[in-house]
């Protein structure tokens, strides 16, 4: 079998948000796949500044970060797009106006709006991740952030002044083109239009002289849709959202039931 390119989302695909760890079976499967001549890439919405040591120590062949806006292959940056400063300031202003909290996500640093652990469950999860891993660069302020690629935003359902629908509408009306990706009704990612996990796959395939027919993608969330559609072989985790399962070519077991291992085994990659 010619070497294939395998793209893996992080949260609840590679990394279990339940156990806050990577299953041993996933690490062993990746190592075996690499021995078999395949290349493995993280393909994630996370910025480069948001990786626990245990993820980096696996030894991926590339890190495709920020939904296709920051691509690193073999330890070198091969593509990087940040938001213009004026666009960033407008985005932050709109978030504050509509009572929205969240994270400004850049390769050098992740900027939380604050340390409010009661605002939203996933916002709390991210805060806790950084509290456990102080080596990951971060600040708990939006004052004077360095250039960043994207934002992950949350609304508070118990606060009527926290209006995600109005925020999304305002972002869509900005002159700068954003793709507003719904994770849940109270959680959106704002990405520069035209960049997503699918474009990251296309870039990487071309970089290695491959086609999407040589590509396999594993994911669990709405923001993995383009990735699973772009790769010839799109695999949804058993814990994936229903929308992603609808576009998948195959559904493996959940992240906590060795889903990555079983998916790779199904396609005879290990």
C-alpha positions as CSV (number, residue, x, y, z in Angstrom):
1,X,0.0,0.0,0.0
2,X,1.3,3.4,-0.9
3,X,1.8,5.7,2.0
4,X,-1.5,7.5,2.9
5,X,-2.2,10.8,4.7
6,X,-4.3,10.6,7.8
7,X,-5.8,13.7,9.4
8,X,-7.0,13.6,13.0
9,X,-9.0,16.2,14.9
10,X,-8.0,16.7,18.6
11,X,-10.9,17.2,21.0
12,X,-13.0,14.1,21.4
13,X,-11.3,12.4,18.4
14,X,-7.7,12.0,19.5
15,X,-7.9,13.5,22.9
16,X,-10.7,12.4,25.3
17,X,-12.3,15.4,26.9
18,X,-13.8,13.0,29.5
19,X,-10.5,11.6,30.7
20,X,-8.3,14.6,29.6
21,X,-5.9,12.3,28.0
22,X,-5.1,10.5,24.7
23,X,-6.1,6.8,24.8
24,X,-3.1,4.5,24.7
25,X,-4.6,2.6,21.8
26,X,-4.6,5.8,19.7
27,X,-0.9,6.4,20.4
28,X,0.0,2.8,19.5
29,X,-2.1,3.0,16.4
30,X,-0.4,6.1,15.1
31,X,3.0,4.7,15.8
32,X,2.1,1.5,13.9
33,X,0.6,3.5,11.0
34,X,3.8,5.5,10.7
35,X,5.9,2.3,10.6
36,X,3.6,1.1,7.8
37,X,4.6,4.2,5.8
38,X,1.7,6.5,6.4
39,X,1.9,10.1,7.6
40,X,-0.3,11.5,10.4
41,X,-1.4,15.0,10.9
42,X,-3.4,16.8,13.5
43,X,-6.1,18.8,11.8
44,X,-7.7,21.0,14.4
45,X,-9.4,24.2,15.3
46,X,-6.9,24.6,18.1
47,X,-4.2,27.2,17.6
48,X,-0.5,26.1,17.8
49,X,-0.4,27.6,21.3
50,X,-3.0,25.0,22.5
51,X,-1.3,21.6,22.7
52,X,-0.7,19.5,25.8
53,X,2.8,18.0,25.9
54,X,1.4,14.4,25.6
55,X,-0.1,15.4,22.2
56,X,3.1,16.9,20.8
57,X,5.2,13.9,22.2
58,X,3.2,11.5,19.9
59,X,5.3,12.7,17.0
60,X,2.9,13.8,14.3
61,X,4.2,14.5,10.8
62,X,2.4,17.9,10.8
63,X,0.2,20.2,12.8
64,X,-2.6,21.8,10.9
65,X,-3.9,24.4,13.3
66,X,-6.7,27.1,13.5
67,X,-9.0,25.4,11.0
68,X,-6.5,25.7,8.1
69,X,-5.1,29.1,8.9
70,X,-1.8,27.9,10.4
71,X,-0.1,24.9,8.8
72,X,3.1,23.3,10.0
73,X,4.7,20.3,8.3
74,X,7.9,18.6,9.6
75,X,8.3,21.3,12.2
76,X,8.3,24.2,9.7
77,X,5.6,26.8,9.0
78,X,4.3,26.3,5.4
79,X,1.2,28.6,5.6
80,X,0.0,31.2,8.1
81,X,-2.8,33.7,7.9
82,X,-3.8,36.0,10.8
83,X,-6.6,38.5,11.0
84,X,-5.8,42.2,10.2
85,X,-5.5,44.3,13.4
86,X,-8.6,46.5,12.5
87,X,-10.7,43.4,11.9
88,X,-9.6,41.9,15.2
89,X,-10.5,45.0,17.1
90,X,-13.9,45.1,15.5
91,X,-14.6,41.4,16.3
92,X,-13.6,42.0,20.0
93,X,-15.8,45.1,20.2
94,X,-18.8,43.2,18.8
95,X,-18.3,40.3,21.3
96,X,-18.2,42.7,24.2
97,X,-21.3,44.6,22.9
98,X,-23.4,41.4,22.8
99,X,-22.2,39.9,26.1
100,X,-20.1,37.2,24.5
101,X,-17.0,35.7,26.0
102,X,-14.4,33.4,24.6
103,X,-10.9,33.0,23.4
104,X,-8.8,34.8,20.7
105,X,-6.7,32.0,19.3
106,X,-3.2,32.7,17.9
107,X,-0.1,30.7,17.3
108,X,1.9,32.6,19.9
109,X,-0.7,32.9,22.6
110,X,-4.4,32.2,23.5
111,X,-6.2,35.1,25.0
112,X,-9.2,34.4,27.3
113,X,-11.6,37.3,27.9
114,X,-11.3,36.5,31.6
115,X,-11.1,33.7,34.1
116,X,-14.9,33.3,34.6
117,X,-15.4,29.6,35.2
118,X,-19.2,30.0,35.5
119,X,-19.9,31.6,32.1
120,X,-20.1,28.5,29.9
121,X,-19.1,24.8,30.4
122,X,-16.7,24.5,27.4
123,X,-15.2,27.9,28.3
124,X,-14.6,26.5,31.8
125,X,-13.1,23.3,30.2
126,X,-10.6,25.4,28.2
127,X,-9.7,27.5,31.3
128,X,-9.0,24.3,33.3
129,X,-6.9,22.9,30.4
130,X,-4.6,25.9,30.6
131,X,-4.6,26.0,34.4
132,X,-3.3,22.3,34.3
133,X,-0.8,23.2,31.6
134,X,0.8,26.5,32.5
135,X,3.5,25.9,29.9
136,X,0.9,26.7,27.1
137,X,1.2,30.4,26.4
138,X,-2.0,32.3,27.4
139,X,-3.4,35.4,29.0
140,X,-6.7,36.2,30.8
141,X,-7.3,39.4,29.0
142,X,-8.2,40.8,25.6
143,X,-6.0,43.8,26.0
144,X,-3.4,44.2,23.3
145,X,-3.3,40.7,21.9
146,X,-0.7,39.7,19.3
147,X,-2.1,38.8,15.9
148,X,-4.3,35.8,15.9
149,X,-6.0,33.5,13.4
150,X,-9.5,32.9,14.8
151,X,-11.9,33.2,17.7
152,X,-13.9,30.7,19.7
153,X,-16.9,32.4,21.3
154,X,-19.6,31.5,23.9
155,X,-22.8,32.9,25.1
156,X,-24.3,32.5,28.6
157,X,-27.8,31.0,28.3
158,X,-28.8,32.2,31.8
159,X,-28.0,35.9,30.9
160,X,-30.5,37.6,28.6
161,X,-27.9,40.2,27.7
162,X,-25.6,37.5,26.2
163,X,-26.9,37.3,22.7
164,X,-25.1,34.9,20.4
165,X,-27.6,35.3,17.5
166,X,-27.1,39.0,17.4
167,X,-23.3,38.6,17.6
168,X,-23.3,36.1,14.7
169,X,-25.5,38.4,12.7
170,X,-23.2,41.4,13.3
171,X,-20.1,39.4,12.4
172,X,-21.7,38.2,9.2
173,X,-22.3,41.9,8.4
174,X,-18.7,42.9,8.8
175,X,-16.9,43.9,5.6
176,X,-14.2,41.3,6.3
177,X,-15.5,37.9,5.3
178,X,-15.9,35.5,8.2
179,X,-17.3,31.9,8.3
180,X,-19.3,31.6,11.4
181,X,-19.2,27.9,12.3
182,X,-21.8,26.7,14.7
183,X,-20.6,24.2,17.2
184,X,-23.8,24.6,19.3
185,X,-26.3,27.4,19.6
186,X,-24.2,29.0,22.3
187,X,-20.8,28.2,20.8
188,X,-19.4,29.5,17.5
189,X,-16.0,29.7,15.9
190,X,-15.3,32.8,13.7
191,X,-12.8,31.9,10.9
192,X,-11.5,33.9,8.0
193,X,-13.6,33.0,5.0
194,X,-12.1,30.4,2.7
195,X,-10.0,28.6,5.2
196,X,-11.1,25.4,7.0
197,X,-9.9,21.9,7.7
198,X,-10.7,20.8,4.1
199,X,-8.4,23.4,2.6
200,X,-5.7,22.2,5.0
201,X,-6.1,18.7,3.6
202,X,-5.9,19.9,0.0
203,X,-2.8,21.9,0.8
204,X,-1.1,19.0,2.5
205,X,-2.0,16.5,-0.2
206,X,-0.5,18.8,-2.9
207,X,2.6,19.4,-0.7
208,X,3.3,15.6,-0.7
209,X,2.3,15.0,-4.3
210,X,-0.8,13.1,-3.3
211,X,-4.5,13.5,-4.1
212,X,-7.5,13.5,-1.7
213,X,-8.0,9.9,-2.7
214,X,-5.0,9.2,-0.5
215,X,-6.5,11.0,2.5
216,X,-8.3,9.7,5.5
217,X,-9.9,12.1,8.0
218,X,-11.2,11.4,11.6
219,X,-13.5,13.9,13.4
220,X,-16.4,14.4,15.8
221,X,-17.8,17.9,15.5
222,X,-19.5,20.3,13.0
223,X,-16.2,22.0,12.4
224,X,-14.9,18.7,11.0
225,X,-17.5,18.6,8.2
226,X,-15.3,20.1,5.4
227,X,-12.5,17.7,6.5
228,X,-14.6,14.6,6.2
229,X,-16.1,15.8,2.9
230,X,-12.7,16.7,1.4
231,X,-10.9,13.5,2.2
232,X,-11.9,10.5,0.1
233,X,-12.4,8.6,3.3
234,X,-14.2,10.5,6.0
235,X,-14.5,8.7,9.4
236,X,-16.8,10.0,12.2
237,X,-16.2,9.0,15.8
238,X,-19.0,7.1,17.5
239,X,-19.4,10.1,19.8
240,X,-19.7,12.5,16.8
241,X,-22.6,14.8,16.3
242,X,-25.4,13.5,14.1
243,X,-24.7,16.1,11.4
244,X,-21.1,14.8,10.9
245,X,-22.2,11.2,10.9
246,X,-24.5,12.0,8.0
247,X,-21.6,13.0,5.8
248,X,-19.2,10.3,7.0
249,X,-18.1,7.3,4.8
250,X,-17.7,5.2,8.0
251,X,-18.5,5.5,11.7
252,X,-16.0,4.0,14.1
253,X,-16.4,3.6,17.9
254,X,-16.1,6.5,20.3
255,X,-12.9,8.1,21.4
256,X,-13.2,6.3,24.8
257,X,-13.8,3.0,23.0
258,X,-10.6,3.1,21.0
259,X,-12.3,4.7,18.0
260,X,-9.1,5.9,16.2
261,X,-7.5,2.4,16.5
262,X,-10.6,0.6,15.2
263,X,-11.1,3.1,12.3
264,X,-7.5,2.6,11.2
265,X,-7.8,-1.1,11.5
266,X,-11.1,-1.1,9.5
267,X,-9.3,0.6,6.5
268,X,-6.3,-1.7,6.9
269,X,-3.9,1.1,7.6
270,X,-2.5,-0.7,10.7
